[in-house]
Amino acid sequence: MSSTDPKSPMSSARQKRLPALWWLFATLGLAVGVITGLIIPPPYPDGQWWGMFLTSAGFGGSLAVVGASIAAAIAFHNSRSDRSQKRDADDLAQWWGRFTWACEKAVSTKRGESEMGLSVLTSLIDAPWAREEDNEMAIGVANVINDAMTAAPAKRWWQR
């Protein structure tokens, strides 16, 4: 077993250890917190303190920032959802355009176009953006065209 193997004991020990830089930051933060705590006395809130704090401009501004942050998060989520839905609809429209082109080529009377159209039609089955009912429709159309082509090998199905 090498040391790069994910199941080796050396790699699991390395994964459990925290980086040395993290320990440095934790120690530095603890030292700054202790020094700040010793220098600045803690507040002793009473009734008057709460009244002044809740009616202060700083508290109102803080609530405005919190409200704006919540609104921005909701707008971002809705925008991302809308972009995703538009992308899915565009992909499905593109699949439909390819499907109609392949169906037209599959029933063509020109040499080789029918095989090419059927090949494209079968490749459209199980496309990642196609829905299940689209796949079923493509399979059904491909089967009908394929059965018609194999039923009369001397003549094409459209020449009967």
C-alpha positions in Angstrom: 0.0 0.0 0.0 1.3 3.4 -0.9 0.8 6.6 1.1 -1.4 8.0 -1.7 -3.9 5.1 -1.4 -7.1 6.4 0.1 -7.4 3.4 2.4 -3.9 3.5 3.8 -3.5 4.3 7.5 -1.1 7.1 6.7 -3.5 9.0 4.5 -6.3 8.8 7.1 -4.0 10.1 9.8 -3.1 13.0 7.5 -6.8 13.8 6.9 -7.6 13.8 10.7 -4.7 16.3 11.5 -5.6 19.9 11.1 -3.1 22.1 9.2 -0.5 23.9 11.2 -1.6 27.3 9.9 -5.1 26.7 11.4 -3.6 26.1 14.9 -1.6 29.4 14.5 -4.8 31.3 13.6 -6.7 29.7 16.5 -4.0 30.6 19.0 -3.7 34.1 17.7 -7.5 34.6 17.9 -7.6 33.3 21.4 -4.8 35.7 22.5 -6.5 38.7 20.9 -9.8 37.7 22.6 -8.2 37.4 26.0 -6.4 40.7 25.7 -9.5 42.5 24.4 -11.7 41.0 27.2 -9.3 42.2 29.8 -9.0 45.8 28.4 -12.7 46.5 27.7 -15.1 46.1 30.6 -18.3 44.1 29.9 -21.5 46.1 29.6 -24.1 45.8 32.3 -27.4 46.2 30.5 -30.3 47.5 32.5 -33.8 48.8 31.5 -32.4 52.2 30.4 -29.7 50.6 28.3 -32.1 48.4 26.4 -34.4 51.3 25.7 -31.5 53.4 24.4 -30.1 50.5 22.3 -33.4 49.5 20.7 -34.2 53.1 19.7 -30.7 54.0 18.5 -29.8 54.6 14.8 -27.2 51.9 14.9 -29.8 49.2 15.8 -32.1 50.5 13.1 -29.3 50.5 10.5 -28.3 47.0 11.6 -31.9 45.7 11.1 -32.0 47.5 7.7 -28.8 45.6 6.6 -30.3 42.3 7.9 -33.5 43.0 5.9 -31.7 43.9 2.8 -29.5 40.8 3.1 -32.6 38.6 3.4 -34.2 40.3 0.4 -31.0 39.9 -1.6 -30.8 36.2 -0.8 -34.4 35.6 -1.9 -33.8 37.6 -5.1 -30.6 35.6 -5.8 -32.5 32.3 -5.2 -35.4 33.3 -7.5 -33.0 34.5 -10.2 -31.0 31.2 -10.1 -34.2 29.2 -10.3 -35.5 31.3 -13.2 -32.2 30.8 -15.1 -32.3 27.1 -14.5 -35.9 26.9 -15.8 -35.1 28.9 -18.9 -32.0 26.8 -19.6 -34.1 23.6 -19.3 -36.8 25.0 -21.6 -34.2 26.1 -24.2 -32.6 22.6 -24.1 -36.0 21.0 -24.6 -36.8 23.4 -27.5 -33.4 22.5 -29.1 -34.2 18.8 -28.6 -37.5 19.3 -30.3 -35.9 21.0 -33.3 -33.4 18.2 -33.7 -36.2 15.6 -33.3 -38.3 17.2 -36.1 -35.3 17.5 -38.4 -34.4 13.8 -37.8 -38.0 12.7 -38.5 -38.0 14.7 -41.7 -34.7 13.2 -42.8 -35.7 9.7 -41.8 -38.7 9.7 -44.2 -36.7 11.4 -47.0 -36.5 9.8 -50.5 -32.9 10.8 -51.1 -30.2 8.2 -50.8 -28.6 8.0 -47.3 -30.8 10.7 -45.7 -33.2 8.2 -44.3 -30.4 6.3 -42.5 -28.9 9.5 -41.3 -32.2 10.7 -39.9 -32.9 7.4 -38.2 -29.4 7.5 -36.7 -29.9 11.0 -35.3 -33.4 10.0 -34.1 -32.0 7.1 -32.1 -29.2 9.2 -30.7 -31.8 11.7 -29.3 -33.2 9.0 -27.1 -32.1 9.4 -23.5 -30.7 12.9 -24.0 -30.1 14.4 -20.6 -32.5 17.3 -21.1 -35.3 15.2 -22.7 -38.3 14.2 -20.5 -39.4 10.6 -20.2 -42.4 11.1 -22.5 -40.1 12.6 -25.1 -37.9 9.6 -25.0 -41.0 7.3 -25.4 -42.2 9.3 -28.4 -38.7 9.2 -30.0 -38.5 5.4 -29.4 -42.0 4.9 -30.9 -41.2 7.0 -34.0 -37.9 5.3 -34.5 -39.5 1.8 -34.2 -42.2 2.7 -36.8 -39.6 4.0 -39.3 -37.2 1.1 -38.7 -40.0 -1.5 -39.1 -41.1 0.1 -42.3 -37.6 0.2 -43.6 -36.9 -3.5 -42.8 -40.3 -4.7 -44.1 -39.5 -4.0 -47.7 -35.7 -4.3 -48.3 -36.0 -4.2 -52.1 -38.1 -1.0 -52.0 -38.0 1.8 -49.5 -41.1 2.1 -47.4 -42.1 5.4 -49.0 -41.8 3.8 -52.5 -44.4 1.1 -51.9 
